[in-house]
């Protein structure tokens, strides 16, 4: 009996990532999402079963690559793309049906790495057997190494970013506990939640770093006089809303701003209503504002053109990392075999992957500088108190 599954539009909202590789957005999701809905509605397949299916089809692709002939290479390329579609479907099915598991995530990762390794050896080994050119053996080693480098690098960068966030949150919690400090959010998270935001104004959204002073109780009349400077009105874009934060803050990575959702600042309407309908009390506690930490401000300041490019890509659900491990694999195992140009596409894909990885590392370097300034700002702000 068919299960009750939402319409396709709702399934897309649930299963598709807000940002993904351009290959996935353009060539996988249009096929994978309807298939996932059909599987969830009419079958009892599990995400782990799809993971196994992706792995077995990938092994079939490797068997075709090993033959060396172009017709077999073309079939291997088709099978590799089918394998990748299955590989994307397991996660979508898990999100749609709520049947994901930690073991399933581990299995998916391990099978992906094994598939790349086996297909690398099979593809380059088949070409070596056909041409007796030792270059293909070196290419096999290069493909496996670059794939491992990409995932090791991404894991380490994630750990570093997580550590920076953890330290900033700890400092902010301590400051808030001591001085009733503002709430904390990260610009990157707010932008991720608002992919339609106008990133062209992003560099002006976060003022230079100076932790927001504690908000003290003030007479209602004074609060109303401050309303034009502190309230946030709906703007054409959510980032323009954020830039309406108080002009008194000045610092490299932290500012007071409302959430980037185009809503008015909390408490503004309430304060206005109290003034017109009910006599205001002698004093009223001010609402906390959200302090936004931007750990990518220096990068955007140095490369303002990239902000416009990222803005365009995010509007189409495409992440700014255009050549990642996914595009690298597709170049080596699909485009190269399909056009019978294994060496050229492998070299070009590898070079592009390295360029984007170096760009990410450079961006991380600039981000650590923003992090250092953020941490130093807390120390500067608390120095008078400790003295």
VENSUL-V228844 format. One record per helix or strand. SS is the DSSP state (alpha for helix, beta for strand). FROM is the first residue (numbers start at 1). LEN is the number of residues. If there is no record, write none. Layout:
# VENSUL-V228844
ss=SS from=FROM len=LEN
ss=SS from=FROM len=LEN
This chain:
# VENSUL-V228844
ss=alpha from=8 len=8
ss=beta from=20 len=1
ss=alpha from=22 len=21
ss=alpha from=47 len=19
ss=alpha from=70 len=28
ss=alpha from=102 len=30
ss=alpha from=135 len=45
ss=beta from=183 len=4
ss=alpha from=187 len=7
ss=alpha from=199 len=7
ss=beta from=218 len=1
ss=alpha from=220 len=11
ss=alpha from=238 len=5
ss=beta from=254 len=4
ss=alpha from=268 len=9
ss=beta from=284 len=1
ss=beta from=290 len=4
ss=alpha from=297 len=6
ss=alpha from=304 len=12
ss=beta from=318 len=1
ss=alpha from=325 len=15
ss=alpha from=342 len=45
